[in-house]
Amino acid sequence: MTDTVISSHKKEVVIGFERPFVVIGERINPTGRKLLAAEMAAGDFSRVISDVQAQLEAGAHMLDVNAGIPLADEPAILAETVKLVQSLTDVPLSIDSSIVAALEAGLSVYKGKALVNSVTGEEDRLETVLPLVKKYGAAVVAISNDETGISQDPNVRFEIARKIVNRAADYGIPACDVVVDPLVMPIGAVPTSGRQVFELCHRLQKELKVNTTCGASNVSFGLPNRNGVNAAFMSMAIASGMTSAITNPLHTEIMTAIMGADVLMGHDQDCMRWIRKFREVPPAGEGGEVRGRRETRRRRVEA
Amino acid sequence: MTDTVISSHKKEVVIGFERPFVVIGERINPTGRKLLAAEMAAGDFSRVISDVQAQLEAGAHMLDVNAGIPLADEPAILAETVKLVQSLTDVPLSIDSSIVAALEAGLSVYKGKALVNSVTGEEDRLETVLPLVKKYGAAVVAISNDETGISQDPNVRFEIARKIVNRAADYGIPACDVVVDPLVMPIGAVPTSGRQVFELCHRLQKELKVNTTCGASNVSFGLPNRNGVNAAFMSMAIASGMTSAITNPLHTEIMTAIMGADVLMGHDQDCMRWIRKFREVPPAGEGGEVRGRRETRRRRVEA
């Protein structure tokens, strides 16, 4: 049992092997969203506000906050966004930047124990991010690549994860506060990438005893019906021991796959979350009615 | 590597650890379908014909054929149905009955190497079904219960599977022709039933080196949105090593979960089956467009 506790000033979320899967909403991120980037740079956070609300309604347990806007004052904008989001919701945040000064700016205004997103196995990242994580009493996402890039050999990625966990311990950060991202490569380019992740999740839980996360949607890059691939991936990763993901909760197929996997892992007590969410969905028919939701609630005797 | 080859007079299907998952269509079965039962008993097979066609179009690789109609002449009807279905399609069949005389009637008219559904670990079943399987050179589904019922202890179920595999060997039936059903209990009643199956699939592949199958839809019995639970279950079972299932291919969520799992296991070469099936489905949007399929094909710059 390894529990990673993340908190706001009022609320705790626990990532753990025997707990419901934790969904970290990825939407507050201007990367690839030109309009949002321009608005945030100009001090207009209306879209951030609506993204917070939409993700919470869709079932996110935590929110990732990123302010990576080229040529903008990222530390200031990230701090402002963190403050704003904390004024809107009690859910804990993941503070997301590749710039150490921005991470520090976000952490300095954050109320609670944040998840820092992220550190890698690169020496300069280890030596700059981990002290911050320790200083602010945070937890950290550890991405299993290093100066040599992303290895196709899952053993190499496992050893990088181990290195980060050990280095964190040197800084006084316990393994339960390191959440490893085993790195999900596009399955269209790397046919073994799914099984690499499933094997790594299993080993990271059994051998390193750490929680895991990932940016899930990368796996379907370049394929049609990406949500279909992502949904299957989430269920399979959870079966393999993955305990959280940074993903888009607005995609209902993915959230259904996650909630179904929680049921099947025995992590949804008495299936109550599933039943609450879907009790209005009638049972599927036996027959050609592929879209069973149109059927009446009572199962009819079928031809 | 264990390959279970099932064939018709013209076509082979191979169930195996490193092969695409095999979907055995479950629809030709009068159990719980009063109208179909009455029609089949009266010699009207029009609905069987349409069920064959619909399941093949939906992507079934094999078809299960059952003629279990109370008070009817099941051996004669099963034989007739088998002949009819083989006149309509080249896909191999699973011959499904709890009555040994019906299994024999079906096998006696079947062209090819059938899958017999099923034998259990009960002594009288072993001693009557296995000789038939050997006589007709068939493969067999081995259900892991015995005279004591269905154990909640997966170790007991594993040992029953081992007993059936050993007894089959005594009759000259190789392990590759035994496809074990680890038994899927409703998750609403047995919260550990999902993990029991996942663990059993893994052990059956690694230790007994046999292929596996199941009646998948049982897992969601009593819950709302059954297809959602079944879809997650299929992906997770495949991640755990399950290699076939007897299920309803008309449920698109389930087929998508199976095809997605094949992609992620590296069992869909170059993702070609996925791409062929879904190439008309445009990529999901980044934003609030939860139903991304309505979007235009070209990904637009999003707010």
Interface residues (C-beta under 8 A of the other chain):
Chain A: G32 R33 K34 L35 L36 R47 A54 I187 G188 P191 T192 G194 R195 F198 V219 L223 P224 N225 R226 N227 G228 V229 A231 A232 F233 S235 M236 I238 A239 S240 N248 L250 H251 T252 T256 A257 M259 G260 A261 V263 L264 M265 G266 Q269 D270 C271 W274 I275 F278 R279 E280 V281 P282 P283 A284 E286 G287 G288 V290 G292 V301 E302 A303
Chain B: G32 R33 K34 L35 L36 R47 A54 I187 G188 P191 T192 G194 R195 F198 V219 L223 P224 N225 R226 N227 G228 V229 A231 A232 F233 S235 M236 I238 A239 S240 N248 L250 H251 T252 T256 A257 M259 G260 A261 V263 L264 M265 G266 Q269 D270 C271 W274 I275 K277 F278 R279 E280 V281 P282 P283 A284 E286 G287 G288 V290 G292 V301 E302 A303
